[in-house]
Amino acid sequence: MSKRIVIALGGNALGNNLPEQMAAVKHTAKAIVDLIEQGHQVVVVHGNGPQVGMINIAMTTLSREDSTHPMAPMSVCTAMSQGYIGYDLQNSLGEELIRRGINKPVATILTQVEVDGADPAFNNPSKPIGTFMTQAEAEEMRRRGNAVMEDAGRGWRRCVASPKPKAIVELDTINALMDAGQLVIACGGGGIPVIRQADGHLKGAGAVIDKDFAAELLAESLDADALIILTAVEKVAIYFGKPEQQWLSDLTPEDARKYEAQGQFAPGSMLPKVQAAVKFAESKAGRTSLITLLEKAKDGIAGKTGTSIYQ
């Protein structure tokens, strides 16, 4: 049965730098077009953790070397990342569609996502961005006034505030393109975070929105049937990396909350994925979330693998 699906792409689908990204998106496009070939209607959301961090570093370096160039705020860096990641994805998806004889235009939407200026996340930076660092490099980054965090045992990274998304500003545009039969790339990097002012002006916020929560909000707002969160593991696990590790094929919201209370899911890694998946599954009867590997998306939809979350 044809479904309306929102796909959230993890960092493994994009690589860590420009050459890696150009290679990775070609592989990514094949997995996404597999679903389109089955008749599903797809919207793609992607992360931007390494990319937005590199853009921010580049813009900061420029401002130090040339005082006429002010530092670019995080909202602008996110907009830049949406453009260049969307460009690579759009081209690769378009080429794969043509290769398979599917006539479907691809469009990248520069997407603003509204957040609450009073969100407590602004007082507790928790979203990792940029490349991994050694502990010594992290200490130097902290000395210069930046927040840093250890990221799931993989190294140290700079972190910024990660407020929850409230509304997707370009939702009507995304809906119109989908209704016209187009493949849409939206809410890149979780969307450009903006705060609505009293006069209606949307002011960029110094933050990064988690792409899994943005994808969940988009899926709800589009009345999607399924949310697929693609990551670096085939299934969600409890006791991850330990001798008693256990892979989960199915996960109820109740069990997910129990495991979360036990600290089974790493913050900044699997935790937001599970939280987003549960929120979508509980938002309306019949909605299903799936967490799996990029390469397993087609099998996951068929119920052959991955972790399915449903009521």
C-alpha positions as CSV (number, residue, x, y, z in Angstrom):
1,M,0.0,0.0,0.0
2,S,1.3,3.5,-0.9
3,K,2.2,5.6,2.1
4,R,3.2,9.2,2.8
5,I,6.6,8.9,4.4
6,V,8.9,11.4,6.1
7,I,12.5,10.2,6.1
8,A,15.1,11.6,8.5
9,L,18.7,11.0,7.3
10,G,21.4,10.7,9.8
11,G,25.0,11.8,9.4
12,N,26.1,8.5,8.0
13,A,24.0,9.3,4.9
14,L,25.9,12.5,4.2
15,G,29.6,12.0,5.1
16,N,31.8,14.3,7.1
17,N,33.2,16.6,4.5
18,L,32.5,17.7,0.9
19,P,34.2,14.8,-0.9
20,E,32.6,12.3,1.4
21,Q,29.2,13.9,1.1
22,M,29.3,13.8,-2.8
23,A,30.0,10.1,-2.6
24,A,27.5,9.3,0.2
25,V,24.5,11.0,-1.3
26,K,24.7,8.8,-4.4
27,H,24.4,5.8,-2.1
28,T,21.6,7.5,-0.1
29,A,19.7,8.4,-3.3
30,K,19.4,4.7,-4.2
31,A,17.8,3.8,-0.9
32,I,15.3,6.7,-1.1
33,V,14.3,6.0,-4.7
34,D,13.7,2.3,-3.8
35,L,10.8,3.6,-1.7
36,I,9.5,5.9,-4.4
37,E,9.7,3.1,-6.9
38,Q,7.3,1.1,-4.6
39,G,4.8,4.0,-5.0
40,H,5.4,5.8,-1.7
41,Q,5.2,9.6,-1.4
42,V,8.5,10.7,0.3
43,V,9.7,13.9,2.0
44,V,13.4,14.0,3.0
45,V,14.8,15.6,6.2
46,H,18.5,15.6,6.8
47,G,21.0,16.4,9.6
48,N,23.8,18.9,9.3
49,G,25.9,18.3,12.4
50,P,29.4,18.3,10.9
51,Q,28.5,20.6,8.0
52,V,27.0,23.5,10.1
53,G,29.9,23.3,12.5
54,M,32.4,23.6,9.6
55,I,30.5,26.5,8.1
56,N,30.4,28.2,11.5
57,I,34.2,27.7,12.0
58,A,34.9,29.0,8.4
59,M,32.7,32.1,8.9
60,T,34.3,32.8,12.4
61,T,37.8,32.5,10.9
62,L,36.9,34.9,8.1
63,S,35.5,37.4,10.7
64,R,38.8,37.2,12.6
65,E,40.9,37.8,9.5
66,D,38.8,40.5,8.1
67,S,36.9,42.8,10.5
68,T,34.5,44.0,7.8
69,H,32.9,40.5,7.8
70,P,30.8,40.1,11.0
71,M,30.4,36.6,12.5
72,A,27.6,34.7,10.9
73,P,24.9,33.6,13.4
74,M,24.0,29.9,13.7
75,S,20.7,30.5,11.8
76,V,22.6,31.8,8.8
77,C,25.0,28.9,9.0
78,T,22.1,26.5,9.0
79,A,20.6,28.2,6.0
80,M,23.9,27.8,4.2
81,S,24.1,24.1,5.1
82,Q,20.5,23.5,3.8
83,G,21.6,25.0,0.5
84,Y,24.7,23.0,-0.1
85,I,23.5,19.7,1.3
86,G,20.2,20.1,-0.5
87,Y,22.1,20.8,-3.8
88,D,24.0,17.5,-3.5
89,L,21.0,15.5,-2.5
90,Q,18.7,17.1,-5.1
91,N,21.2,16.2,-7.9
92,S,21.8,12.7,-6.8
93,L,18.1,11.9,-6.3
94,G,17.3,13.5,-9.7
95,E,19.9,11.4,-11.4
96,E,18.7,8.2,-9.7
97,L,15.1,8.9,-10.7
98,I,16.1,9.5,-14.3
99,R,18.2,6.3,-14.3
100,R,15.1,4.3,-13.3
101,G,12.8,6.0,-15.7
102,I,10.8,7.8,-13.0
103,N,9.6,11.3,-14.0
104,K,9.5,13.1,-10.7
105,P,11.0,16.6,-10.0
106,V,13.0,17.2,-6.9
107,A,12.9,20.4,-4.9
108,T,14.9,21.7,-1.9
109,I,12.9,24.1,0.3
110,L,14.8,26.6,2.5
111,T,12.8,25.9,5.6
112,Q,12.4,28.0,8.7
113,V,11.2,26.3,11.9
114,E,9.7,28.4,14.7
115,V,11.0,27.8,18.3
116,D,10.1,29.4,21.6
117,G,12.5,32.1,22.8
118,A,11.7,31.0,26.4
119,D,12.6,27.4,25.7
120,P,14.9,26.3,28.6
121,A,17.2,24.7,26.1
122,F,18.8,28.1,25.5
123,N,20.2,27.9,29.0
124,N,21.6,24.4,28.5
125,P,23.5,23.9,25.2
126,S,23.3,20.2,24.4
127,K,23.3,19.7,20.6
128,P,26.7,18.6,19.2
129,I,27.9,20.2,16.0
130,G,31.1,20.3,14.0
131,T,33.9,17.8,13.8
132,F,35.2,15.6,16.6
133,M,38.0,16.8,18.8
134,T,40.5,15.4,21.3
135,Q,39.9,16.3,24.9
136,A,42.8,18.8,24.7
137,E,41.2,20.5,21.7
138,A,37.9,20.6,23.5
139,E,39.5,22.3,26.5
140,E,40.8,25.0,24.2
141,M,37.4,25.4,22.7
142,R,35.9,25.7,26.1
143,R,38.6,28.3,27.1
144,R,37.4,30.4,24.2
145,G,33.9,30.5,25.6
146,N,32.2,27.7,23.7
147,A,30.3,24.8,25.3
148,V,31.6,21.3,24.5
149,M,30.4,17.8,25.2
150,E,31.6,14.2,24.9
151,D,29.5,12.6,22.1
152,A,28.5,9.0,22.7
153,G,32.1,7.8,23.3
154,R,33.2,9.0,19.8
155,G,35.1,12.2,20.9
156,W,34.4,15.8,21.9
157,R,32.4,18.3,19.9
158,R,31.2,21.8,20.3
159,C,27.5,22.1,21.4
160,V,24.8,24.7,21.1
161,A,21.2,25.1,22.3
162,S,18.7,22.7,20.8
163,P,15.1,24.1,21.4
164,K,12.1,22.0,20.4
165,P,10.4,22.9,17.1
166,K,7.0,24.5,17.4
167,A,5.8,25.1,13.8
168,I,7.2,24.8,10.2
169,V,6.9,28.1,8.5
170,E,7.0,26.8,4.9
171,L,4.5,24.0,5.5
172,D,2.0,25.1,2.9
173,T,4.8,25.3,0.3
174,I,5.9,21.7,1.1
175,N,2.4,20.5,1.0
176,A,1.7,22.1,-2.4
177,L,4.9,20.6,-3.9
178,M,4.0,17.1,-2.6
179,D,0.4,17.4,-4.0
180,A,2.1,18.3,-7.3
181,G,3.9,15.0,-7.2
182,Q,7.4,16.3,-6.4
183,L,10.1,14.8,-4.1
184,V,10.7,17.4,-1.4
185,I,13.8,18.0,0.7
186,A,12.8,20.1,3.7
187,C,13.8,21.1,7.3
188,G,17.4,20.5,6.5
189,G,19.5,20.4,9.7
190,G,16.3,20.5,11.7
191,G,15.3,23.8,10.0
192,I,16.5,27.4,10.4
193,P,15.5,28.2,14.0
194,V,13.5,31.4,14.2
195,I,11.6,33.2,16.9
196,R,8.4,35.0,16.0
197,Q,8.4,38.6,17.3
198,A,5.4,40.6,18.4
199,D,5.2,42.3,15.0
200,G,5.3,39.0,13.2
201,H,9.0,39.3,12.2
202,L,10.9,36.0,12.3
203,K,14.2,36.5,14.0
204,G,17.0,33.9,13.6
205,A,17.9,32.1,16.8
206,G,21.4,31.1,17.9
207,A,20.6,27.4,18.1
208,V,20.3,24.1,16.1
209,I,17.1,22.1,16.1
210,D,17.4,18.3,16.3
211,K,16.5,17.0,12.9
212,D,14.7,14.0,14.3
213,F,12.3,16.2,16.3
214,A,11.9,18.5,13.2
215,A,11.1,15.4,11.0
216,E,8.6,14.2,13.6
217,L,6.8,17.6,13.6
218,L,6.9,17.7,9.8
219,A,5.4,14.1,9.6
220,E,2.6,15.1,12.0
221,S,1.9,18.4,10.1
222,L,1.8,16.6,6.7
223,D,-0.5,13.8,8.1
224,A,2.1,11.2,7.1
225,D,1.6,7.5,7.6
226,A,5.2,6.7,8.6
227,L,8.3,8.4,10.0
228,I,11.5,6.6,9.1
229,I,14.7,7.6,11.1
230,L,17.8,6.3,9.3
231,T,20.9,5.9,11.4
232,A,24.1,3.9,11.8
233,V,22.6,0.8,13.3
234,E,20.0,-1.7,12.0
235,K,17.9,-1.7,15.1
236,V,17.6,0.0,18.5
237,A,19.4,-1.8,21.3
238,I,19.3,-1.9,25.1
239,Y,22.6,-2.4,26.9
240,F,24.3,-1.1,23.7
241,G,27.9,-2.2,23.4
242,K,27.7,-4.5,26.5
243,P,27.8,-8.3,26.7
244,E,24.1,-8.3,27.4
245,Q,23.2,-6.1,24.4
246,Q,19.7,-6.9,23.1
247,W,18.4,-5.7,19.7
248,L,14.7,-4.6,19.6
249,S,12.5,-5.4,16.6
250,D,9.4,-3.8,18.2
251,L,9.1,-1.1,20.8
252,T,6.0,0.2,22.4
253,P,5.9,3.7,23.7
254,E,5.5,2.3,27.3
255,D,8.7,0.2,27.0
256,A,10.5,3.1,25.3
257,R,9.8,5.3,28.3
258,K,10.9,2.6,30.7
259,Y,14.2,2.1,28.9
260,E,14.7,5.9,28.7
261,A,14.3,6.1,32.5
262,Q,17.0,3.4,32.8
263,G,19.3,5.5,30.7
264,Q,19.5,2.9,27.9
265,F,19.6,5.5,25.1
266,A,22.5,7.9,24.7
267,P,21.6,11.6,24.8
268,G,22.5,13.4,21.5
269,S,22.5,10.0,19.7
270,M,19.8,7.4,20.0
271,L,17.7,9.1,22.7
272,P,16.2,11.9,20.4
273,K,15.5,9.3,17.7
274,V,13.5,7.1,20.1
275,Q,11.7,10.2,21.6
276,A,10.8,11.5,18.2
277,A,9.6,8.0,17.0
278,V,7.4,7.6,20.1
279,K,5.9,11.0,19.7
280,F,4.9,10.4,16.1
281,A,3.6,6.9,16.9
282,E,1.3,8.3,19.6
283,S,0.1,11.3,17.6
284,K,-2.6,9.4,15.7
285,A,-4.0,5.9,15.4
286,G,-2.3,3.9,12.7
287,R,0.9,5.9,12.5
288,T,4.2,3.9,12.7
289,S,7.8,4.9,13.2
290,L,10.8,2.9,12.1
291,I,14.5,3.3,13.1
292,T,17.0,1.4,11.0
293,L,20.0,1.5,8.7
294,L,19.8,3.5,5.4
295,E,20.5,0.3,3.4
296,K,17.6,-1.4,5.2
297,A,14.9,1.2,4.7
298,K,13.1,-0.9,2.0
299,D,13.2,-4.1,4.2
300,G,12.1,-2.1,7.2
301,I,9.0,-0.8,5.5
302,A,8.2,-4.4,4.6
303,G,8.5,-5.4,8.2
304,K,11.7,-7.5,7.7
305,T,14.1,-5.5,9.9
306,G,14.6,-2.3,11.9
307,T,12.8,-1.3,15.1
308,S,9.2,-0.5,14.6
309,I,7.4,1.8,17.1
310,Y,3.7,1.8,17.3
311,Q,0.8,1.9,19.8
